[in-house]
Amino acid sequence: MKTHSKEQIEATANAIKQHFIPKNAEENTFSFHFTIPPSSNYKVCYEKDAKGNWSLTSYDTDDKL
């Protein structure tokens, strides 16, 4: 399995994060899994700052997918 750069993972996650942002405004964190074809799986975590902006806080390869 190819490992992608932090920049590639973050760009991909940021491009699709709007589909995963919690509807509940009280939530301050969320995470989701995604695949960069053909078979690189990742889990990313986001956190909301004081201004309400979501920022990537961590990522990891997800070999369980």
OpenMM code with the backbone's topology and positions (N, CA, C; nanometers):
from openmm import Vec3, app, unit

residues = "MET LYS THR HIS SER LYS GLU GLN ILE GLU ALA THR ALA ASN ALA ILE LYS GLN HIS PHE ILE PRO LYS ASN ALA GLU GLU ASN THR PHE SER PHE HIS PHE THR ILE PRO PRO SER SER ASN TYR LYS VAL CYS TYR GLU LYS ASP ALA LYS GLY ASN TRP SER LEU THR SER TYR ASP THR ASP ASP LYS LEU".split()
positions = [
    Vec3(0.0835, -0.1181, 0.0000),
    Vec3(0.0000, 0.0000, 0.0000),
    Vec3(0.0880, 0.1245, 0.0000),
    Vec3(0.0576, 0.2170, -0.0904),
    Vec3(0.1335, 0.3404, -0.0997),
    Vec3(0.0934, 0.4340, 0.0135),
    Vec3(0.1916, 0.4990, 0.0725),
    Vec3(0.1630, 0.6002, 0.1735),
    Vec3(0.1710, 0.7360, 0.1071),
    Vec3(0.0690, 0.8162, 0.1279),
    Vec3(0.0636, 0.9496, 0.0684),
    Vec3(0.1211, 1.0528, 0.1646),
    Vec3(0.1583, 1.1682, 0.1102),
    Vec3(0.2136, 1.2747, 0.1937),
    Vec3(0.1037, 1.3376, 0.2787),
    Vec3(0.1437, 1.4046, 0.3854),
    Vec3(0.0490, 1.4754, 0.4716),
    Vec3(-0.0328, 1.5739, 0.3890),
    Vec3(0.0317, 1.6409, 0.2957),
    Vec3(-0.0370, 1.7395, 0.2118),
    Vec3(-0.1445, 1.6739, 0.1260),
    Vec3(-0.1149, 1.5564, 0.0686),
    Vec3(-0.2133, 1.4854, -0.0130),
    Vec3(-0.3324, 1.4393, 0.0706),
    Vec3(-0.3039, 1.3864, 0.1880),
    Vec3(-0.4102, 1.3382, 0.2763),
    Vec3(-0.4969, 1.4551, 0.3211),
    Vec3(-0.4339, 1.5643, 0.3630),
    Vec3(-0.5089, 1.6810, 0.4100),
    Vec3(-0.5918, 1.7427, 0.2970),
    Vec3(-0.5362, 1.7542, 0.1779),
    Vec3(-0.6099, 1.8117, 0.0647),
    Vec3(-0.7315, 1.7263, 0.0302),
    Vec3(-0.7148, 1.5954, 0.0308),
    Vec3(-0.8267, 1.5059, 0.0012),
    Vec3(-0.9337, 1.5161, 0.1095),
    Vec3(-0.8918, 1.5125, 0.2350),
    Vec3(-0.9868, 1.5206, 0.3466),
    Vec3(-1.0614, 1.6541, 0.3445),
    Vec3(-0.9893, 1.7639, 0.3207),
    Vec3(-1.0535, 1.8950, 0.3182),
    Vec3(-1.1534, 1.9075, 0.2034),
    Vec3(-1.1268, 1.8379, 0.0946),
    Vec3(-1.2161, 1.8440, -0.0218),
    Vec3(-1.3506, 1.7762, 0.0053),
    Vec3(-1.3537, 1.6810, 0.0985),
    Vec3(-1.4786, 1.6079, 0.1240),
    Vec3(-1.5338, 1.6287, 0.2650),
    Vec3(-1.4660, 1.7045, 0.3486),
    Vec3(-1.5072, 1.7175, 0.4894),
    Vec3(-1.6471, 1.7741, 0.5076),
    Vec3(-1.6939, 1.8607, 0.4167),
    Vec3(-1.8257, 1.9218, 0.4336),
    Vec3(-1.9362, 1.8168, 0.4414),
    Vec3(-1.9125, 1.6985, 0.3867),
    Vec3(-2.0120, 1.5907, 0.3916),
    Vec3(-2.0187, 1.5239, 0.5290),
    Vec3(-1.9207, 1.5515, 0.6147),
    Vec3(-1.9109, 1.4829, 0.7435),
    Vec3(-1.9246, 1.5760, 0.8635),
    Vec3(-1.9302, 1.7062, 0.8417),
    Vec3(-1.9421, 1.8015, 0.9521),
    Vec3(-2.0729, 1.7737, 1.0268),
    Vec3(-2.0647, 1.7615, 1.1588),
    Vec3(-2.1846, 1.7302, 1.2368),
    Vec3(-2.2926, 1.8372, 1.2222),
    Vec3(-2.4172, 1.7931, 1.2175),
    Vec3(-2.5301, 1.8867, 1.2093),
    Vec3(-2.5522, 1.9571, 1.3434),
    Vec3(-2.5172, 1.8906, 1.4521),
    Vec3(-2.5313, 1.9469, 1.5857),
    Vec3(-2.4206, 2.0506, 1.6076),
    Vec3(-2.4600, 2.1769, 1.6240),
    Vec3(-2.3632, 2.2859, 1.6402),
    Vec3(-2.2821, 2.2739, 1.7688),
    Vec3(-2.3284, 2.1915, 1.8630),
    Vec3(-2.2568, 2.1728, 1.9897),
    Vec3(-2.1353, 2.0809, 1.9753),
    Vec3(-2.1308, 2.0024, 1.8691),
    Vec3(-2.0183, 1.9101, 1.8474),
    Vec3(-1.8915, 1.9899, 1.8191),
    Vec3(-1.7814, 1.9452, 1.8779),
    Vec3(-1.6533, 2.0133, 1.8583),
    Vec3(-1.5499, 1.9288, 1.7853),
    Vec3(-1.5828, 1.8020, 1.7622),
    Vec3(-1.4908, 1.7127, 1.6910),
    Vec3(-1.5703, 1.6196, 1.6008),
    Vec3(-1.5041, 1.5705, 1.4987),
    Vec3(-1.5589, 1.4630, 1.4169),
    Vec3(-1.4450, 1.3943, 1.3445),
    Vec3(-1.4711, 1.2741, 1.2982),
    Vec3(-1.3711, 1.1993, 1.2223),
    Vec3(-1.4425, 1.1210, 1.1137),
    Vec3(-1.3666, 1.0814, 1.0123),
    Vec3(-1.4207, 0.9974, 0.9070),
    Vec3(-1.3084, 0.9216, 0.8379),
    Vec3(-1.3476, 0.8194, 0.7662),
    Vec3(-1.2555, 0.7340, 0.6918),
    Vec3(-1.2749, 0.7609, 0.5430),
    Vec3(-1.1668, 0.7498, 0.4670),
    Vec3(-1.1768, 0.7597, 0.3216),
    Vec3(-1.0636, 0.6821, 0.2570),
    Vec3(-1.0795, 0.6582, 0.1285),
    Vec3(-0.9796, 0.5829, 0.0514),
    Vec3(-0.9260, 0.6690, -0.0612),
    Vec3(-0.7953, 0.6688, -0.0770),
    Vec3(-0.7322, 0.7257, -0.1955),
    Vec3(-0.7008, 0.6062, -0.2844),
    Vec3(-0.7653, 0.6000, -0.4013),
    Vec3(-0.7491, 0.4821, -0.4879),
    Vec3(-0.6032, 0.4549, -0.5219),
    Vec3(-0.5672, 0.3280, -0.5378),
    Vec3(-0.6606, 0.2166, -0.5411),
    Vec3(-0.6917, 0.1578, -0.4038),
    Vec3(-0.6032, 0.1710, -0.3051),
    Vec3(-0.6316, 0.0985, -0.1806),
    Vec3(-0.5646, 0.1589, -0.0567),
    Vec3(-0.5478, 0.2898, -0.0545),
    Vec3(-0.4885, 0.3543, 0.0628),
    Vec3(-0.6000, 0.4124, 0.1479),
    Vec3(-0.6182, 0.3567, 0.2673),
    Vec3(-0.7276, 0.3959, 0.3563),
    Vec3(-0.6756, 0.4831, 0.4701),
    Vec3(-0.7510, 0.5883, 0.5004),
    Vec3(-0.7104, 0.6822, 0.6042),
    Vec3(-0.8275, 0.7173, 0.6944),
    Vec3(-0.7942, 0.7516, 0.8179),
    Vec3(-0.8905, 0.8076, 0.9124),
    Vec3(-0.8372, 0.9455, 0.9505),
    Vec3(-0.9243, 1.0462, 0.9433),
    Vec3(-0.8852, 1.1823, 0.9789),
    Vec3(-0.9747, 1.2333, 1.0912),
    Vec3(-0.9195, 1.3215, 1.1725),
    Vec3(-0.9939, 1.3823, 1.2825),
    Vec3(-0.9871, 1.5336, 1.2699),
    Vec3(-1.1008, 1.5972, 1.2946),
    Vec3(-1.1116, 1.7431, 1.2881),
    Vec3(-1.1599, 1.7964, 1.4217),
    Vec3(-1.1213, 1.9208, 1.4490),
    Vec3(-1.1637, 1.9884, 1.5706),
    Vec3(-1.2061, 2.1303, 1.5360),
    Vec3(-1.3113, 2.1790, 1.6042),
    Vec3(-1.3616, 2.3139, 1.5799),
    Vec3(-1.2908, 2.4119, 1.6728),
    Vec3(-1.2425, 2.5230, 1.6165),
    Vec3(-1.1766, 2.6244, 1.6988),
    Vec3(-1.2803, 2.7225, 1.7550),
    Vec3(-1.2344, 2.8204, 1.8302),
    Vec3(-1.3234, 2.9169, 1.8956),
    Vec3(-1.4047, 2.9993, 1.7956),
    Vec3(-1.3544, 3.0125, 1.6745),
    Vec3(-1.4252, 3.0893, 1.5713),
    Vec3(-1.5217, 3.0027, 1.4902),
    Vec3(-1.5252, 2.8727, 1.5192),
    Vec3(-1.6157, 2.7829, 1.4489),
    Vec3(-1.5583, 2.7208, 1.3229),
    Vec3(-1.4278, 2.7349, 1.3024),
    Vec3(-1.3616, 2.6760, 1.1852),
    Vec3(-1.3120, 2.5359, 1.2198),
    Vec3(-1.3267, 2.4437, 1.1241),
    Vec3(-1.2817, 2.3067, 1.1428),
    Vec3(-1.1400, 2.2905, 1.0900),
    Vec3(-1.0526, 2.2314, 1.1717),
    Vec3(-0.9139, 2.2078, 1.1326),
    Vec3(-0.8771, 2.0619, 1.1521),
    Vec3(-0.7992, 2.0102, 1.0590),
    Vec3(-0.7491, 1.8734, 1.0697),
    Vec3(-0.6525, 1.8672, 1.1873),
    Vec3(-0.6779, 1.7752, 1.2802),
    Vec3(-0.5905, 1.7632, 1.3964),
    Vec3(-0.5022, 1.6394, 1.3908),
    Vec3(-0.5495, 1.5355, 1.3201),
    Vec3(-0.4681, 1.4140, 1.3099),
    Vec3(-0.5179, 1.3275, 1.1952),
    Vec3(-0.4311, 1.2389, 1.1526),
    Vec3(-0.4670, 1.1397, 1.0518),
    Vec3(-0.3841, 1.0158, 1.0752),
    Vec3(-0.4351, 0.9053, 1.0244),
    Vec3(-0.3644, 0.7799, 1.0394),
    Vec3(-0.4060, 0.6869, 0.9267),
    Vec3(-0.3203, 0.5939, 0.8936),
    Vec3(-0.3602, 0.4932, 0.7957),
    Vec3(-0.4603, 0.4018, 0.8624),
    Vec3(-0.5543, 0.3562, 0.7870),
    Vec3(-0.6576, 0.2679, 0.8398),
    Vec3(-0.6521, 0.1363, 0.7634),
    Vec3(-0.5793, 0.0422, 0.8179),
    Vec3(-0.5595, -0.0866, 0.7518),
    Vec3(-0.6791, -0.1794, 0.7691),
    Vec3(-0.7782, -0.1393, 0.8488),
    Vec3(-0.8935, -0.2251, 0.8750),
    Vec3(-0.9979, -0.2168, 0.7654),
    Vec3(-0.9919, -0.1137, 0.6809),
    Vec3(-1.0931, -0.0981, 0.5750),
    Vec3(-1.0702, -0.1959, 0.4635),
] * unit.nanometer
topology = app.Topology()
chain = topology.addChain("A")
for resn in residues:
    res = topology.addResidue(resn, chain)
    for name in ("N", "CA", "C"):
        topology.addAtom(name, app.Element.getBySymbol(name[0]), res)
